[in-house]
Amino acid sequence: MRDAGRKAILLAAAAAAVVVVVVVVVVVVVVVVVVVVVVVVVMVVVVVVVVVVVVVVVVVVVLVVVVIIVVVAVAVALAAAVAVAVVVVLVVVVVVVVVVVVVVVVVVVVVEVVVVVVL
């Protein structure tokens, strides 16, 4: 009888030990899974933030380059327009000077002819 009681106590203790080991293993597995999930979520958030920052930086750089290109193009266009205007003004001045010289020469020739004919 005594032997049966000891066996029962040993079986109960072994069963309790198995239950404790199973509970500890389950708790450890759950904690590990939760930690892994949290680490993965944090990594995903970090990757998303880095991607967003990179995209924003690329967009800003592209916009700055586009603005610089537009400003340079406008400056070149304005410089070309000013150069064309200067050339046009110079051509007009040369034409006016040539016309004035021709008119003066014609007037002088006419006056000389009149003077020669009259005298």
CNS distance restraints for C-alpha pairs under 8 A (distance, minus, plus):
assign (resid   1 and name CA) (resid   5 and name CA) 6.36 0.50 0.50
assign (resid   2 and name CA) (resid   6 and name CA) 6.35 0.50 0.50
assign (resid   3 and name CA) (resid   7 and name CA) 6.23 0.50 0.50
assign (resid   4 and name CA) (resid   8 and name CA) 6.17 0.50 0.50
assign (resid   5 and name CA) (resid   9 and name CA) 6.18 0.50 0.50
assign (resid   6 and name CA) (resid  10 and name CA) 6.02 0.50 0.50
assign (resid   7 and name CA) (resid  11 and name CA) 5.95 0.50 0.50
assign (resid   8 and name CA) (resid  12 and name CA) 6.01 0.50 0.50
assign (resid   9 and name CA) (resid  13 and name CA) 6.01 0.50 0.50
assign (resid  10 and name CA) (resid  14 and name CA) 5.97 0.50 0.50
assign (resid  11 and name CA) (resid  15 and name CA) 5.98 0.50 0.50
assign (resid  12 and name CA) (resid  16 and name CA) 6.05 0.50 0.50
assign (resid  13 and name CA) (resid  17 and name CA) 6.05 0.50 0.50
assign (resid  14 and name CA) (resid  18 and name CA) 6.12 0.50 0.50
assign (resid  15 and name CA) (resid  19 and name CA) 6.15 0.50 0.50
assign (resid  16 and name CA) (resid  20 and name CA) 6.10 0.50 0.50
assign (resid  17 and name CA) (resid  21 and name CA) 6.08 0.50 0.50
assign (resid  18 and name CA) (resid  22 and name CA) 6.04 0.50 0.50
assign (resid  19 and name CA) (resid  23 and name CA) 6.05 0.50 0.50
assign (resid  20 and name CA) (resid  24 and name CA) 6.06 0.50 0.50
assign (resid  21 and name CA) (resid  25 and name CA) 6.05 0.50 0.50
assign (resid  22 and name CA) (resid  26 and name CA) 6.07 0.50 0.50
assign (resid  23 and name CA) (resid  27 and name CA) 6.08 0.50 0.50
assign (resid  24 and name CA) (resid  28 and name CA) 6.06 0.50 0.50
assign (resid  25 and name CA) (resid  29 and name CA) 6.05 0.50 0.50
assign (resid  26 and name CA) (resid  30 and name CA) 6.07 0.50 0.50
assign (resid  27 and name CA) (resid  31 and name CA) 6.08 0.50 0.50
assign (resid  28 and name CA) (resid  32 and name CA) 6.06 0.50 0.50
assign (resid  29 and name CA) (resid  33 and name CA) 6.06 0.50 0.50
assign (resid  30 and name CA) (resid  34 and name CA) 6.08 0.50 0.50
assign (resid  31 and name CA) (resid  35 and name CA) 6.07 0.50 0.50
assign (resid  32 and name CA) (resid  36 and name CA) 6.06 0.50 0.50
assign (resid  33 and name CA) (resid  37 and name CA) 6.07 0.50 0.50
assign (resid  34 and name CA) (resid  38 and name CA) 6.09 0.50 0.50
assign (resid  35 and name CA) (resid  39 and name CA) 6.07 0.50 0.50
assign (resid  36 and name CA) (resid  40 and name CA) 6.06 0.50 0.50
assign (resid  37 and name CA) (resid  41 and name CA) 6.07 0.50 0.50
assign (resid  38 and name CA) (resid  42 and name CA) 6.08 0.50 0.50
assign (resid  39 and name CA) (resid  43 and name CA) 6.06 0.50 0.50
assign (resid  40 and name CA) (resid  44 and name CA) 6.09 0.50 0.50
assign (resid  41 and name CA) (resid  45 and name CA) 6.14 0.50 0.50
assign (resid  42 and name CA) (resid  46 and name CA) 6.10 0.50 0.50
assign (resid  43 and name CA) (resid  47 and name CA) 6.09 0.50 0.50
assign (resid  44 and name CA) (resid  48 and name CA) 6.08 0.50 0.50
assign (resid  45 and name CA) (resid  49 and name CA) 6.09 0.50 0.50
assign (resid  46 and name CA) (resid  50 and name CA) 6.09 0.50 0.50
assign (resid  47 and name CA) (resid  51 and name CA) 6.07 0.50 0.50
assign (resid  48 and name CA) (resid  52 and name CA) 6.10 0.50 0.50
assign (resid  49 and name CA) (resid  53 and name CA) 6.11 0.50 0.50
assign (resid  50 and name CA) (resid  54 and name CA) 6.08 0.50 0.50
assign (resid  51 and name CA) (resid  55 and name CA) 6.08 0.50 0.50
assign (resid  52 and name CA) (resid  56 and name CA) 6.11 0.50 0.50
assign (resid  53 and name CA) (resid  57 and name CA) 6.11 0.50 0.50
assign (resid  54 and name CA) (resid  58 and name CA) 6.08 0.50 0.50
assign (resid  55 and name CA) (resid  59 and name CA) 6.10 0.50 0.50
assign (resid  56 and name CA) (resid  60 and name CA) 6.12 0.50 0.50
assign (resid  57 and name CA) (resid  61 and name CA) 6.09 0.50 0.50
assign (resid  58 and name CA) (resid  62 and name CA) 6.08 0.50 0.50
assign (resid  59 and name CA) (resid  63 and name CA) 6.10 0.50 0.50
assign (resid  60 and name CA) (resid  64 and name CA) 6.12 0.50 0.50
assign (resid  61 and name CA) (resid  65 and name CA) 6.16 0.50 0.50
assign (resid  62 and name CA) (resid  66 and name CA) 6.11 0.50 0.50
assign (resid  63 and name CA) (resid  67 and name CA) 6.11 0.50 0.50
assign (resid  64 and name CA) (resid  68 and name CA) 6.13 0.50 0.50
assign (resid  65 and name CA) (resid  69 and name CA) 6.11 0.50 0.50
assign (resid  66 and name CA) (resid  70 and name CA) 6.12 0.50 0.50
assign (resid  67 and name CA) (resid  71 and name CA) 6.08 0.50 0.50
assign (resid  68 and name CA) (resid  72 and name CA) 6.09 0.50 0.50
assign (resid  69 and name CA) (resid  73 and name CA) 6.01 0.50 0.50
assign (resid  70 and name CA) (resid  74 and name CA) 6.06 0.50 0.50
assign (resid  71 and name CA) (resid  75 and name CA) 6.08 0.50 0.50
assign (resid  72 and name CA) (resid  76 and name CA) 6.05 0.50 0.50
assign (resid  73 and name CA) (resid  77 and name CA) 6.04 0.50 0.50
assign (resid  74 and name CA) (resid  78 and name CA) 6.03 0.50 0.50
assign (resid  75 and name CA) (resid  79 and name CA) 6.04 0.50 0.50
assign (resid  76 and name CA) (resid  80 and name CA) 6.03 0.50 0.50
assign (resid  77 and name CA) (resid  81 and name CA) 6.07 0.50 0.50
assign (resid  78 and name CA) (resid  82 and name CA) 6.09 0.50 0.50
assign (resid  79 and name CA) (resid  83 and name CA) 6.07 0.50 0.50
assign (resid  80 and name CA) (resid  84 and name CA) 6.11 0.50 0.50
assign (resid  81 and name CA) (resid  85 and name CA) 6.11 0.50 0.50
assign (resid  82 and name CA) (resid  86 and name CA) 6.12 0.50 0.50
assign (resid  83 and name CA) (resid  87 and name CA) 6.21 0.50 0.50
assign (resid  84 and name CA) (resid  88 and name CA) 6.12 0.50 0.50
assign (resid  85 and name CA) (resid  89 and name CA) 6.14 0.50 0.50
assign (resid  86 and name CA) (resid  90 and name CA) 6.11 0.50 0.50
assign (resid  87 and name CA) (resid  91 and name CA) 6.09 0.50 0.50
assign (resid  88 and name CA) (resid  92 and name CA) 6.13 0.50 0.50
assign (resid  89 and name CA) (resid  93 and name CA) 6.10 0.50 0.50
assign (resid  90 and name CA) (resid  94 and name CA) 6.11 0.50 0.50
assign (resid  91 and name CA) (resid  95 and name CA) 6.09 0.50 0.50
assign (resid  92 and name CA) (resid  96 and name CA) 6.07 0.50 0.50
assign (resid  93 and name CA) (resid  97 and name CA) 6.11 0.50 0.50
assign (resid  94 and name CA) (resid  98 and name CA) 6.08 0.50 0.50
assign (resid  95 and name CA) (resid  99 and name CA) 6.08 0.50 0.50
assign (resid  96 and name CA) (resid 100 and name CA) 6.07 0.50 0.50
assign (resid  97 and name CA) (resid 101 and name CA) 6.07 0.50 0.50
assign (resid  98 and name CA) (resid 102 and name CA) 6.07 0.50 0.50
assign (resid  99 and name CA) (resid 103 and name CA) 6.04 0.50 0.50
assign (resid 100 and name CA) (resid 104 and name CA) 6.06 0.50 0.50
assign (resid 101 and name CA) (resid 105 and name CA) 6.07 0.50 0.50
assign (resid 102 and name CA) (resid 106 and name CA) 6.05 0.50 0.50
assign (resid 103 and name CA) (resid 107 and name CA) 6.05 0.50 0.50
assign (resid 104 and name CA) (resid 108 and name CA) 6.07 0.50 0.50
assign (resid 105 and name CA) (resid 109 and name CA) 6.07 0.50 0.50
assign (resid 106 and name CA) (resid 110 and name CA) 6.03 0.50 0.50
assign (resid 107 and name CA) (resid 111 and name CA) 6.01 0.50 0.50
assign (resid 108 and name CA) (resid 112 and name CA) 6.08 0.50 0.50
assign (resid 109 and name CA) (resid 113 and name CA) 6.07 0.50 0.50
assign (resid 110 and name CA) (resid 114 and name CA) 6.08 0.50 0.50
assign (resid 111 and name CA) (resid 115 and name CA) 6.02 0.50 0.50
assign (resid 112 and name CA) (resid 116 and name CA) 5.99 0.50 0.50
assign (resid 113 and name CA) (resid 117 and name CA) 5.99 0.50 0.50
assign (resid 114 and name CA) (resid 118 and name CA) 5.90 0.50 0.50
assign (resid 115 and name CA) (resid 119 and name CA) 5.84 0.50 0.50
